[in-house]
Amino acid sequence: MVIHSKKKSSNYSVIVGILIILVVIALSAATLYSLMTKESLNSETLCPTTGPKGHYVILIDNTSPFPYTQKASLSQGLKNIVRNELPEGYLLSVFLLGEDVTKNDKPLFERCSPGQWGNKSQLTSNKKFVERDFYEKFSKPLDEVVKKISLEEHSKKSPVFEMLQLVGINGFEHSDVIGEKKLIIYSDMLANTQEFSMYKEHIPSYENFSKVPYAQRALAPGLKDVSVSLNFISDQQQSGKSQKTRLISFWEKYFDASGASIESVQFLEGL
């Protein structure tokens, strides 16, 4: 009976040993597979070497002052986009809407999100390096760029249409990303140039605007298949409910005519 008990114990040890070996082999295989399929990143752009997986463009209006609390709302909105909305591997471009489009025709910031620790495989990633790449190479440089925007300018012109065209040309079309495309705008969306102005009278209907020759030249075909998020800063000229409704309607039809679509609309909190 004693001999039989020893045999059973020996068999059990062998089975346990085999199971441990199988687990080690499986883990090693999984780790090896993860390492072999892990995407490498461009050291400068932080984008996958195979190209960005999607493209977010942020357009910030600097032609009229942001109220103090709306600056805070803008800052919080940008942090939320970077930390909670922008997927790993997506390209982020930041453009400025200023009085002179020739000085703002290129993005102030353009890099891909390298991803955050919570979204990484812990088998093949190092938390210290992941957080360093995200905060030191992506999030912090973006914050520094945005902080340099005064948001206190009183410009004579607000070339909204021209800037939307440049965002299409030097943003989405230039990067030629195959994937989701999203445009996030922080502006009062009141166009004001020599050829067309929303400052002089009530917001026109898009139907009336579309009849003038300037309207066709103002379209932005580079925004085709782009989803748009409009974040309005306050302005006395569009503070009334009817004016807000007309302004939203105008831009909905403009983006639709350009091949884009409005995904969301909000008016920034605060005074």
Secondary structure, DSSP 8 states (H G I E B T S, - for coil): -HHHHHHHHHHHHHHHHHHHHHHHHHHHHHHHHHHHH---B-TTT--BTT--SEEEEEEEE-SS---HHHHHHHHHHHHHIIIIIS-TTEEEEEEEE-S-GGGSSS-SEEEE----GGGS-TTT--HHHHHIIIIIIIIHHHHHHHHT--S----S-B-HHHHHHHHIIIIIIHHT-SSEEEEEEEE----B-SS-BSSSSS---HHHHTTSHHHHHT--GGGTT-EEEEEE---GGG-SHHHHHHHHHHHHHHHHHTT-EEEEEEE-S--
